[in-house]
Amino acid sequence: MTPTVSVLMVSYRTRDLTVRALSALRESCPGTTFETIVVDNASGDGSADAIRAAVPTATVEELPENVGFGRAMNRAAQHARGDWLLLVNPDTEPDGDVVSALVAYATAHPEHGIYTGRTLHPDGTDDMRSCFALPTLRQYVAFALGLSTLGRRFRRLGPLFNPEELPGYDRTTAREVPAVSGCLMLIRRDLFTALGGFTPDYFMYSEDIDLCVRARERGARPVLVPEARLLHLGGASAGTSSRKIVMLLRGKCTFVRLRWTPGRAATARTLIAAGVGLRGGLAAMLGRKSPWREVWSARRVWLAGWPAQATEPALTRDSAPTA
């Protein structure tokens, strides 16, 4: 039987979490036929074999090198047979039948093209990570002045100083959003194929925003479906805090390099650098340990963004289905 949905997951040293996530999806989402496809990014810890043993019906491919999130997802999509692709992080657990909730809404409202749900903390509150605003210079000015930190701490200031996380959005009702997270994203396979999948320049972070920008240019209108809920442990494979921040900033600098004019992109990078310098400098003055000090030391790395990739890595195989 051809599945309605192809659930795509990328694993990198998240063996136990991936097995648990796949098992939870099978138990909690009986309403829609779906296949599961996992691409392991050369974890080197037996993840691929453990996943095959725990979920024999899953398609599992182990890559010879870590190619990052977007390129691994592109690889997973080559195996997909469903009309819909559902991207899910391994550090998640469904809260109800998240697959059916997304597919039901998408079937009734096909004009949106891209769909997400609510990603929640273990206590059931929104973690503010399923949808985002598109990057703007105003956002980077707020970061440069340290105002985004105030916006995150004080809810009333959030919409003004921390617009990136859409703090003023009511996530309990269906509504269109600027961009959705690759942590939980449903997209038609033909749209994903028409877009060429994720832009290969990104290793990790901001590739989902880039995809949504390009999809919106084709008429897509990303939407949040509140009935689709996912518990999100958050960043399980991202490593230390400073390492994660560096990767986040590399993604942001890659986005402005690819999607903004050179002058506007240069202004954005200057503002980002000012914000990191402010946080690192204050920590040094106060004698506090802070990841921002390490991030500032690595500024040459993240200001350059991820290295440009002219094409996808040579990871083809003759038996992989084509879209």
Disulfide bonds with the S-S distance in Angstrom:
none
